[in-house]
Amino acid sequence: MAVAFESVPIVDFAHLSDPKHHPNELSKLKEAIFTVGFFYLTNTGLEDLLQHTHERLPDLFDLPTDVKEGCNMINSPSFLGYTRLGAETTASRQDLREQFDFGTPGMGEWNPNDPFWQRLEGSNQYPDTPGAQDLVETYIARIDDLAQKFVHSVAECLSLPPNTFDAFKGNMSRLKFVNRPRILKGLVPIRTAGLFTFLSQDDTGGLQVLNKNGDWIDVPPIKGSLVVNIQQGFEAITGGICAATTHRVIAPTSQTRYSIPYFLAVRLDLTLSELQESAAHIVHRVPVSDDRKKRAVDVPSEFLSPLYSCFGEAHLKNRILSHPDVGQRWYPALFTKYSTQTLK
């Protein structure tokens, strides 16, 4: 029986590409994925980028209201842009944070002949202030390069070919700049969609992950690191062997908390049958106990529900309910449908 983790492990990204340290670091990565699903990634080479971006965040959120509202998410059927404090819903509860959402640049325009969920991929809205677009696009380009290399290491540590998960990657990953002000209210526990999240947090703290004993374990900031967590898409692809870890943020009471999560995308057209087939292949290849394989058959996730035609529809449903104002403007019929739907 697996022992519940009591601290979050550290994986050295530089060691993953160093022949001297590669085997040992792959072993640590495998343990982090199987046992915790949440871990620090250090020595990424992005330390200066992370620091520079965090230094810019207070000024972005201090922009005049009319400038921020000029790129409000309500204008975007792709759910990209600015969200004012309290306008987002998490697990059916108001989420007291302010944020900017961006996607991988260069997405094509949606047309009526495309699947309706394809509209999730679209053009960014940037706040009208010098340097904002360059800041976002530089961050996305550099962290996406790291993410692609990281996913290859994940496949290796699971005794799979490095390119195993390439076929599941989506076109548009998402970046958030998040401002959580001083309040006396916590965040409900969540799990996130996609492959992996790469989170840069400031020095405020408050992030916690849930272990198998039901204990909340602190994830204190480590300067220059990224916190990586498995998302529900990767959990589904691996048939539940690599589980998405439930996490939450304890709202700050003494200072504003800034964070920068990057969500590596899953293919929007990925279907349930493809997931089931891939899970069977991966479960067969990954060296885990028979007991673990037996338990990796029915992951409770909306992304494995027959209610949805593909991952894109499941993800769109999630966005519509998280941003009801945007959902009602661009997808009124789907908003009504999803608002009354019970996950099977």
C-alpha positions as CSV (number, residue, x, y, z in Angstrom):
1,M,0.0,0.0,0.0
2,A,1.4,3.4,-1.0
3,V,2.4,5.8,1.8
4,A,0.7,9.2,1.7
5,F,3.2,11.9,0.9
6,E,4.0,14.5,3.6
7,S,6.0,17.0,1.5
8,V,6.3,18.0,-2.1
9,P,9.3,16.6,-4.0
10,I,11.8,18.5,-6.0
11,V,12.9,17.6,-9.5
12,D,16.0,19.3,-11.1
13,F,15.2,20.1,-14.7
14,A,18.8,20.6,-15.7
15,H,19.7,17.1,-14.4
16,L,17.1,15.6,-16.8
17,S,19.3,16.5,-19.7
18,D,22.6,15.8,-18.0
19,P,23.9,12.3,-18.9
20,K,25.6,12.0,-15.5
21,H,22.4,12.7,-13.5
22,H,19.8,11.6,-16.0
23,P,18.9,8.1,-14.7
24,N,18.6,9.3,-11.1
25,E,16.5,12.3,-11.9
26,L,14.2,10.3,-14.1
27,S,13.7,8.0,-11.1
28,K,12.8,11.0,-8.9
29,L,10.4,12.3,-11.6
30,K,8.7,9.0,-11.8
31,E,8.3,8.9,-8.0
32,A,6.9,12.4,-8.0
33,I,4.4,11.6,-10.7
34,F,3.2,8.3,-9.2
35,T,3.2,9.2,-5.5
36,V,2.3,12.9,-5.4
37,G,1.3,14.3,-8.8
38,F,2.6,17.7,-7.6
39,F,6.3,18.7,-7.5
40,Y,8.8,21.5,-7.8
41,L,10.8,21.9,-11.0
42,T,14.1,23.8,-10.3
43,N,17.0,24.9,-12.4
44,T,14.8,25.4,-15.5
45,G,16.8,28.3,-17.0
46,L,13.8,30.5,-16.7
47,E,14.6,32.2,-13.4
48,D,15.2,35.6,-14.9
49,L,12.1,35.5,-17.0
50,L,10.0,34.5,-13.9
51,Q,11.4,37.3,-11.8
52,H,10.9,39.9,-14.6
53,T,7.3,38.9,-15.2
54,H,6.4,38.9,-11.5
55,E,7.9,42.4,-11.3
56,R,5.5,43.6,-14.1
57,L,2.3,42.1,-12.6
58,P,1.5,44.8,-10.0
59,D,1.6,47.5,-12.7
60,L,-0.6,45.5,-15.0
61,F,-3.3,45.0,-12.3
62,D,-2.9,48.7,-11.3
63,L,-3.9,49.9,-14.8
64,P,-6.9,52.2,-14.9
65,T,-10.2,50.3,-14.9
66,D,-11.1,51.4,-18.4
67,V,-7.8,50.0,-19.8
68,K,-8.4,46.6,-18.2
69,E,-12.1,46.5,-19.2
70,G,-11.0,47.3,-22.8
71,C,-9.8,43.7,-23.1
72,N,-12.5,42.1,-20.9
73,M,-13.1,38.4,-21.6
74,I,-16.8,39.2,-22.4
75,N,-15.5,40.2,-25.9
76,S,-13.9,36.8,-26.5
77,P,-15.7,33.5,-27.4
78,S,-12.3,31.9,-26.7
79,F,-12.4,33.0,-23.0
80,L,-9.3,35.2,-23.4
81,G,-8.8,38.5,-21.8
82,Y,-9.4,40.3,-18.5
83,T,-11.6,39.0,-15.7
84,R,-12.6,41.4,-12.9
85,L,-12.6,40.4,-9.2
86,G,-15.3,37.9,-8.5
87,A,-16.5,37.4,-12.1
88,E,-15.2,33.8,-12.3
89,T,-16.8,30.7,-10.7
90,T,-14.8,27.8,-9.3
91,A,-16.6,24.6,-8.3
92,S,-19.9,26.5,-8.4
93,R,-18.6,29.2,-6.0
94,Q,-17.5,32.8,-6.7
95,D,-13.7,32.9,-7.0
96,L,-12.3,36.2,-5.6
97,R,-9.4,36.8,-7.9
98,E,-8.6,39.2,-10.7
99,Q,-6.8,37.8,-13.8
100,F,-5.7,38.1,-17.4
101,D,-6.1,35.0,-19.6
102,F,-3.9,34.5,-22.7
103,G,-3.4,31.7,-25.3
104,T,-0.7,30.5,-27.6
105,P,-0.5,33.2,-30.3
106,G,-1.3,32.6,-34.0
107,M,-4.5,30.6,-33.8
108,G,-6.7,30.7,-36.9
109,E,-10.1,32.3,-37.0
110,W,-13.1,30.1,-36.3
111,N,-15.7,29.8,-39.0
112,P,-19.2,28.2,-38.9
113,N,-18.0,25.0,-40.6
114,D,-15.7,24.3,-37.7
115,P,-16.8,22.3,-34.7
116,F,-18.5,24.6,-32.1
117,W,-15.9,23.7,-29.5
118,Q,-13.1,24.8,-31.9
119,R,-14.0,28.3,-31.0
120,L,-12.0,27.9,-27.8
121,E,-8.9,28.6,-29.9
122,G,-8.8,32.2,-30.8
123,S,-6.9,35.5,-30.7
124,N,-5.6,37.2,-27.6
125,Q,-6.7,40.4,-26.1
126,Y,-3.9,42.5,-24.6
127,P,-4.2,45.4,-22.2
128,D,-3.4,48.6,-24.1
129,T,-0.1,49.4,-22.3
130,P,3.5,49.4,-23.6
131,G,5.2,46.0,-23.4
132,A,2.2,43.9,-22.4
133,Q,2.0,41.9,-25.6
134,D,5.8,41.3,-25.7
135,L,5.8,40.2,-22.1
136,V,3.1,37.6,-22.7
137,E,4.4,36.2,-25.9
138,T,8.0,35.9,-24.6
139,Y,6.7,34.1,-21.6
140,I,4.6,31.7,-23.6
141,A,7.3,30.9,-26.1
142,R,9.9,30.1,-23.5
143,I,7.8,28.1,-21.1
144,D,6.2,26.2,-23.9
145,D,9.7,25.1,-25.0
146,L,10.4,23.9,-21.5
147,A,7.1,22.1,-21.3
148,Q,7.6,20.2,-24.5
149,K,11.0,18.9,-23.3
150,F,9.5,18.1,-19.9
151,V,6.7,15.9,-21.4
152,H,9.4,13.9,-23.2
153,S,11.1,13.3,-19.9
154,V,7.8,12.2,-18.4
155,A,7.4,9.6,-21.1
156,E,10.9,8.3,-20.5
157,C,10.4,8.0,-16.8
158,L,7.3,5.9,-17.4
159,S,9.4,3.5,-19.6
160,L,7.7,4.8,-22.8
161,P,9.2,6.4,-26.0
162,P,9.9,10.1,-25.5
163,N,7.3,11.1,-28.1
164,T,4.5,9.0,-26.6
165,F,2.4,12.0,-25.5
166,D,3.1,14.3,-28.5
167,A,0.0,13.1,-30.3
168,F,-2.2,14.3,-27.4
169,K,-0.9,17.9,-27.2
170,G,-3.3,20.7,-28.2
171,N,-2.7,23.7,-30.3
172,M,-3.5,26.5,-27.8
173,S,-2.1,26.3,-24.3
174,R,-3.2,29.0,-21.8
175,L,-1.4,31.4,-19.6
176,K,-2.9,33.3,-16.7
177,F,-1.7,36.3,-14.7
178,V,-3.5,36.1,-11.4
179,N,-4.0,38.7,-8.6
180,R,-5.5,37.4,-5.4
181,P,-6.1,40.3,-3.0
182,R,-6.1,40.2,0.7
183,I,-9.4,38.6,1.8
184,L,-10.7,36.4,4.5
185,K,-12.0,33.6,2.3
186,G,-10.3,30.5,1.0
187,L,-10.6,28.7,-2.4
188,V,-12.5,25.5,-2.9
189,P,-10.4,22.4,-3.7
190,I,-10.0,21.9,-7.5
191,R,-8.3,19.8,-10.2
192,T,-7.4,21.3,-13.5
193,A,-7.9,20.4,-17.1
194,G,-5.1,19.7,-19.7
195,L,-1.8,17.9,-19.5
196,F,0.3,19.7,-16.9
197,T,0.3,23.0,-15.1
198,F,3.5,25.0,-14.7
199,L,3.0,27.5,-11.9
200,S,5.2,30.3,-10.9
201,Q,4.2,31.7,-7.4
202,D,5.4,34.7,-5.5
203,D,6.6,34.6,-1.9
204,T,3.2,34.9,-0.3
205,G,2.4,31.2,0.0
206,G,-0.9,29.6,0.6
207,L,-0.8,26.8,-2.0
208,Q,-1.7,23.3,-0.6
209,V,-2.2,19.8,-2.1
210,L,-4.3,16.9,-0.7
211,N,-2.7,13.6,0.1
212,K,-4.3,10.2,0.3
213,N,-4.9,10.5,4.0
214,G,-7.0,13.6,3.4
215,D,-4.3,16.0,4.8
216,W,-3.5,19.3,3.2
217,I,0.2,19.6,2.6
218,D,1.8,23.0,2.2
219,V,3.7,23.9,-1.0
220,P,5.8,26.8,0.2
221,P,7.4,29.1,-2.5
222,I,10.9,28.2,-3.6
223,K,12.5,31.1,-5.4
224,G,12.9,30.6,-9.1
225,S,11.1,27.3,-9.2
226,L,8.0,26.1,-11.0
227,V,5.3,24.0,-9.3
228,V,4.2,21.3,-11.7
229,N,0.9,19.4,-11.3
230,I,-0.7,16.7,-13.3
231,Q,-4.0,17.8,-14.9
232,Q,-7.1,15.8,-15.6
233,G,-6.3,15.3,-19.2
234,F,-3.0,13.5,-18.4
235,E,-4.8,11.5,-15.8
236,A,-7.3,10.4,-18.4
237,I,-4.6,9.6,-21.0
238,T,-2.8,7.3,-18.5
239,G,-6.0,5.6,-17.4
240,G,-5.8,7.1,-13.9
241,I,-2.3,5.7,-13.1
242,C,-1.0,9.2,-13.0
243,A,-3.6,11.0,-11.0
244,A,-4.4,14.7,-10.9
245,T,-3.8,16.0,-7.4
246,T,-6.5,18.1,-5.7
247,H,-5.2,21.4,-4.6
248,R,-6.3,24.7,-3.2
249,V,-5.1,28.2,-2.3
250,I,-5.6,29.7,1.2
251,A,-6.4,33.3,0.5
252,P,-3.8,35.8,1.6
253,T,-4.6,38.0,4.6
254,S,-1.5,40.1,4.8
255,Q,-0.5,40.9,1.2
256,T,-1.7,40.4,-2.4
257,R,-0.8,37.1,-3.9
258,Y,0.4,37.0,-7.6
259,S,0.8,33.8,-9.5
260,I,1.4,32.8,-13.1
261,P,0.0,29.4,-14.1
262,Y,0.6,27.9,-17.6
263,F,-1.7,25.1,-18.7
264,L,-0.3,22.8,-21.4
265,A,-3.1,22.0,-23.7
266,V,-4.7,18.7,-24.7
267,R,-6.0,18.1,-28.2
268,L,-9.6,19.4,-28.4
269,D,-10.7,16.7,-30.8
270,L,-9.5,13.9,-28.5
271,T,-12.4,11.4,-28.0
272,L,-13.4,9.0,-25.2
273,S,-12.6,6.0,-27.4
274,E,-9.1,7.3,-28.1
275,L,-8.5,7.9,-24.4
276,Q,-9.6,4.4,-23.6
277,E,-7.4,2.9,-26.2
278,S,-4.4,5.0,-25.2
279,A,-5.0,4.2,-21.5
280,A,-5.0,0.5,-22.3
281,H,-1.7,0.8,-24.1
282,I,0.0,2.9,-21.5
283,V,-1.2,0.8,-18.5
284,H,0.2,-2.3,-20.3
285,R,3.6,-0.6,-20.8
286,V,4.0,1.2,-17.4
287,P,5.7,-1.0,-14.8
288,V,3.3,-0.7,-11.9
289,S,1.6,-3.2,-9.6
290,D,-1.3,-5.3,-10.7
291,D,-3.4,-3.7,-8.0
292,R,-2.7,-0.3,-9.4
293,K,-3.6,-1.4,-12.9
294,K,-6.9,-2.8,-11.6
295,R,-7.7,0.6,-10.1
296,A,-6.8,2.5,-13.2
297,V,-10.0,1.8,-15.1
298,D,-12.6,4.4,-14.2
299,V,-11.3,7.9,-13.6
300,P,-14.1,10.1,-12.3
301,S,-13.6,13.0,-14.7
302,E,-15.8,15.1,-17.0
303,F,-13.2,14.4,-19.7
304,L,-14.1,10.7,-19.7
305,S,-17.8,11.2,-19.6
306,P,-19.9,10.0,-22.5
307,L,-21.9,13.2,-22.1
308,Y,-19.3,15.0,-24.2
309,S,-18.3,14.2,-27.8
310,C,-14.7,15.0,-27.2
311,F,-12.3,16.8,-24.9
312,G,-13.1,20.1,-26.7
313,E,-16.7,20.0,-25.7
314,A,-15.9,19.0,-22.1
315,H,-13.4,21.9,-21.9
316,L,-15.9,24.3,-23.4
317,K,-18.5,23.2,-20.8
318,N,-15.9,23.9,-18.1
319,R,-15.2,27.4,-19.4
320,I,-18.9,28.3,-19.9
321,L,-19.7,27.5,-16.3
322,S,-16.6,29.1,-14.9
323,H,-17.3,32.4,-16.8
324,P,-21.1,32.5,-17.0
325,D,-21.3,36.0,-18.4
326,V,-19.1,35.0,-21.3
327,G,-21.0,31.7,-21.7
328,Q,-24.4,33.4,-21.8
329,R,-23.2,35.9,-24.4
330,W,-21.5,33.6,-26.9
331,Y,-23.1,30.2,-26.1
332,P,-26.6,30.8,-24.6
333,A,-28.1,27.5,-25.6
334,L,-25.1,25.5,-24.3
335,F,-25.1,27.6,-21.1
336,T,-28.7,26.5,-20.4
337,K,-27.9,22.9,-21.3
338,Y,-24.7,22.6,-19.2
339,S,-26.2,24.5,-16.2
340,T,-28.7,21.8,-15.7
341,Q,-26.6,18.8,-16.6
342,T,-25.5,16.2,-14.1
343,L,-22.1,14.5,-14.7
344,K,-22.4,10.8,-15.2
